[in-house]
Amino acid sequence: MPAVDKLLLEEALQDSPQARSLLSVFEEDAGTLTDYTNQLLQAMQRVYGAQNFALGKGDEEVISTLHYFSKVMDELNGLHTELAKQLADTMVLPV
């Protein structure tokens, strides 16, 4: 791994041409990193938006399926309750 140049505070205070050169390199690198970070943020926002769109698109289908499931469960609950009553009656009053 190549050695990384350091910009020392003492050299920056002396305002030498080498310090200015290093400072300009660091500014370019910081600008490049800022651009990459902003591009990554935009890409992640697009991915997040696409996920929300996919979830929002089928809400009506999910809601109708859940309503139908609720009705079936209510009917099943009623049948189960009736079966429990019949079993209780059979145990108390055998035929």
N, C-alpha and C positions, 0 to 999 in steps of 0.2 A: 504494500500500500504506500503510495507516495506521501511524503511529508506535507503537512498542511501549514501554510504560512499563517503566522499570527500577527495581528496588528496590535502592537504594544502601545499603551497609553502614553508612555514617555516619548515614543517616536511620533505619535500623532500630535503631541504638543509642540514638537520641534518643527512640524510642518515641512518635512522633507519631501522631495519628489517621490521617493520610494513609498513613503506613508500615503501620499495622495494616490499613487498607483494602486496600492493594496486596498485603499478605501474605495476606489472606483470599482475594483474587482468585487469586493464584498457587496457594494451597492447593486451591482449587476446580478450577483448570485441571489441576493435577497429579493430583488425584483422577479427573477426567474422562479424562485420558490413561491413567491406570492401568486404569480400567474398559475403555476401548477396547482397550488392549493385552491385557488378560485375555480379552476377547471374541474378539479375533483369534487368540490362542493356542488357545482352545477350538475355534474354527472350523477352524483348521489341524490340530488333533488329530483332529477328526471326519473331515476329508478324508484324513488319513494312515491312520486306522483303516478307512475305506471302501476305500482302495487295498489294504490288507493283506487285508481280507475278500475282495475280488475275486480277489486272487492265491491266497489259501488255498482258495477254493471249488473251483477246477478242478485242484488238485494231482493228484488220482487220475487224471484224464483225461490230464494231461501225463505222469505217470509211466507209465501203460499205453502211451501212444503212443510214448514213448521206448524202452520195452522192446521193443515191436513193431519199431520202427526199428532197434534193436540186432540183433534176430534177422535182419531182412532184410539188414542190412549184413554180418553173419556169413555168411549164405548167399551173398551177392554176393562176399564175400572168398574163400570156398571155390571158387566157380565161376571166379573170376579166377585163383586159384592153379592149378586144374586146366587152364585154358586156357593158362597160362604153361608148365606141364609139357608139354602136348601140342605147343605151338609149339617148345619146346626139343628135344623128341624128334624132331620133324619136321625141324628144322634139322640135328641131329646124324645122324639116320638117315633120310634121305629115302626115300620110298616107291618 
